[in-house]
Amino acid sequence: MNAQRTVQIIRPSSELSTEDQKIKAAAYCRVSTDSDDQENSFLAQVKYYSDYIGSREDMILVDIYADEGITGTAMSKREEFKRLLNDAKVSVNALFIWMTERFVRVSYRCSIEQYGNRTY
């Protein structure tokens, strides 16, 4: 009963391109007022994520979603945030945020993570 076992290697029918293997990253930037200090913070957030994600060989920047001068409590006014929620379902694997309170309360963070996305 020493039957010889054979192993068959199944090769993929097509290889993924390098771009398909990259993490699809996005960033969400927000400030709640139009003050000069907040404007500087907003621009710093956008620049930081553009530079950081752009420098990573394992990532591709999908988009930077940015709501400027909009309070975090009014979801109906945050058009970029709503666009991010839709895109997170299909085209974003990792999300970078400056601070969680810049993003949203925990319930929405969990909502994005349920699609297999990571938040940083």
VOPAGU-2260 file (C-alpha; in pm, 1 decimal, decimal comma):
REM VOPAGU-2260
SITE   aa  ch    i         X         Y         Z
SITE  MET   A    0       0,0       0,0       0,0
SITE  ASN   A    1     283,8     239,7     -67,2
SITE  ALA   A    2     103,2     428,3    -339,7
SITE  GLN   A    3     314,8     693,3    -505,4
SITE  ARG   A    4     164,3    1042,4    -464,2
SITE  THR   A    5     206,9    1291,4    -738,2
SITE  VAL   A    6     182,8    1665,0    -712,3
SITE  GLN   A    7      49,3    1863,0   -1001,0
SITE  ILE   A    8     148,4    2229,3   -1009,3
SITE  ILE   A    9    -124,9    2448,1   -1148,9
SITE  ARG   A   10      11,1    2765,2   -1299,9
SITE  PRO   A   11    -205,4    3079,1   -1317,2
SITE  SER   A   12    -363,1    3133,4   -1655,5
SITE  SER   A   13    -250,5    3494,6   -1655,2
SITE  GLU   A   14      -4,7    3687,3   -1446,3
SITE  LEU   A   15    -113,1    3998,1   -1258,8
SITE  SER   A   16      56,0    4311,7   -1376,1
SITE  THR   A   17     276,1    4500,5   -1133,4
SITE  GLU   A   18       8,3    4771,0   -1111,1
SITE  ASP   A   19    -258,4    4513,4   -1018,4
SITE  GLN   A   20     -43,2    4389,8    -729,3
SITE  LYS   A   21      -5,2    4732,0    -570,6
SITE  ILE   A   22    -209,6    4848,7    -273,6
SITE  LYS   A   23    -471,2    5096,1    -391,0
SITE  ALA   A   24    -430,1    5376,7    -138,7
SITE  ALA   A   25    -631,9    5689,6     -76,8
SITE  ALA   A   26    -621,3    5968,2     178,9
SITE  TYR   A   27    -895,1    6172,2     341,5
SITE  CYS   A   28    -815,0    6530,0     442,0
SITE  ARG   A   29   -1049,1    6766,7     621,8
SITE  VAL   A   30   -1048,4    7088,0     819,0
SITE  SER   A   31   -1358,9    7233,7     977,5
SITE  THR   A   32   -1304,9    7605,8     920,2
SITE  ASP   A   33   -1154,3    7838,1     661,5
SITE  SER   A   34    -909,9    8003,6     905,1
SITE  ASP   A   35    -548,7    8054,1     795,1
SITE  ASP   A   36    -421,5    7797,6    1047,8
SITE  GLN   A   37    -668,9    7539,7     924,2
SITE  GLU   A   38    -585,1    7621,7     561,2
SITE  ASN   A   39    -218,2    7551,3     633,7
SITE  SER   A   40    -311,5    7224,0     803,7
SITE  PHE   A   41    -527,2    7124,8     508,4
SITE  LEU   A   42    -250,7    7195,0     255,0
SITE  ALA   A   43       1,5    7010,4     473,6
SITE  GLN   A   44    -225,2    6704,4     486,8
SITE  VAL   A   45    -271,4    6697,5     110,3
SITE  LYS   A   46     102,5    6741,7      44,5
SITE  TYR   A   47     205,8    6482,7     300,6
SITE  TYR   A   48     -19,0    6209,4     160,8
SITE  SER   A   49      61,6    6293,0    -200,8
SITE  ASP   A   50     433,6    6267,5    -123,7
SITE  TYR   A   51     411,9    5966,0     107,0
SITE  ILE   A   52     189,0    5744,1    -104,9
SITE  GLY   A   53     366,0    5859,7    -420,7
SITE  SER   A   54     700,7    5749,7    -276,1
SITE  ARG   A   55     582,9    5397,8    -193,1
SITE  GLU   A   56     661,5    5140,1    -459,5
SITE  ASP   A   57     400,0    4902,9    -318,5
SITE  MET   A   58     116,0    5157,1    -346,9
SITE  ILE   A   59     -69,1    5347,5    -610,7
SITE  LEU   A   60    -255,6    5666,3    -521,3
SITE  VAL   A   61    -622,1    5627,6    -612,8
SITE  ASP   A   62    -722,7    5975,9    -498,5
SITE  ILE   A   63    -708,2    6229,4    -220,8
SITE  TYR   A   64   -1053,7    6302,6     -88,4
SITE  ALA   A   65   -1071,9    6644,8      69,6
SITE  ASP   A   66   -1348,1    6839,9     241,1
SITE  GLU   A   67   -1225,7    7188,7     324,9
SITE  GLY   A   68   -1400,0    7413,4     576,4
SITE  ILE   A   69   -1676,2    7161,8     652,4
SITE  THR   A   70   -1771,2    7041,9     998,8
SITE  GLY   A   71   -1734,3    6671,2    1067,7
SITE  THR   A   72   -2080,9    6646,6    1219,5
SITE  ALA   A   73   -2269,4    6730,4     899,1
SITE  MET   A   74   -2237,4    6421,9     679,2
SITE  SER   A   75   -2477,6    6563,7     421,5
SITE  LYS   A   76   -2233,1    6845,8     342,2
SITE  ARG   A   77   -1923,8    6627,3     309,5
SITE  GLU   A   78   -1934,5    6539,9     -60,7
SITE  GLU   A   79   -1579,5    6406,3     -75,9
SITE  PHE   A   80   -1640,1    6184,1     224,0
SITE  LYS   A   81   -1949,7    6038,8      59,4
SITE  ARG   A   82   -1751,1    5978,6    -259,9
SITE  LEU   A   83   -1483,0    5802,3     -52,8
SITE  LEU   A   84   -1740,8    5570,2     104,7
SITE  ASN   A   85   -1856,9    5466,2    -242,4
SITE  ASP   A   86   -1503,0    5418,8    -375,6
SITE  ALA   A   87   -1397,8    5219,3     -67,8
SITE  LYS   A   88   -1636,0    4945,8    -178,0
SITE  VAL   A   89   -1457,4    4886,9    -508,2
SITE  SER   A   90   -1129,2    5069,1    -563,3
SITE  VAL   A   91    -954,1    5149,4    -233,6
SITE  ASN   A   92    -758,5    4896,5     -23,8
SITE  ALA   A   93    -592,2    5133,4     222,6
SITE  LEU   A   94    -704,7    5466,0     361,0
SITE  PHE   A   95    -479,6    5722,3     526,2
SITE  ILE   A   96    -625,8    5981,1     761,2
SITE  TRP   A   97    -453,3    6256,4     959,1
SITE  MET   A   98    -650,1    6201,3    1279,9
SITE  THR   A   99    -960,5    5993,3    1341,8
SITE  GLU   A  100   -1161,9    6297,3    1438,3
SITE  ARG   A  101   -1073,9    6446,8    1099,3
SITE  PHE   A  102   -1231,5    6142,1     945,8
SITE  VAL   A  103   -1545,0    6036,3    1130,7
SITE  ARG   A  104   -1671,0    5849,6    1429,4
SITE  VAL   A  105   -1582,3    5482,5    1481,3
SITE  SER   A  106   -1901,4    5347,4    1319,1
SITE  TYR   A  107   -1803,8    5477,8     975,9
SITE  ARG   A  108   -1445,4    5359,7    1014,7
SITE  CYS   A  109   -1579,2    5011,1    1079,3
SITE  SER   A  110   -1805,8    5047,7     777,6
SITE  ILE   A  111   -1505,8    5110,9     552,5
SITE  GLU   A  112   -1304,4    4829,2     709,1
SITE  GLN   A  113   -1585,3    4580,8     641,3
SITE  TYR   A  114   -1490,6    4595,0     272,8
SITE  GLY   A  115   -1144,6    4464,4     358,0
SITE  ASN   A  116    -982,7    4807,6     356,9
SITE  ARG   A  117    -723,9    4923,3     606,6
SITE  THR   A  118    -715,5    5260,7     777,3
SITE  TYR   A  119    -388,4    5426,6     879,9
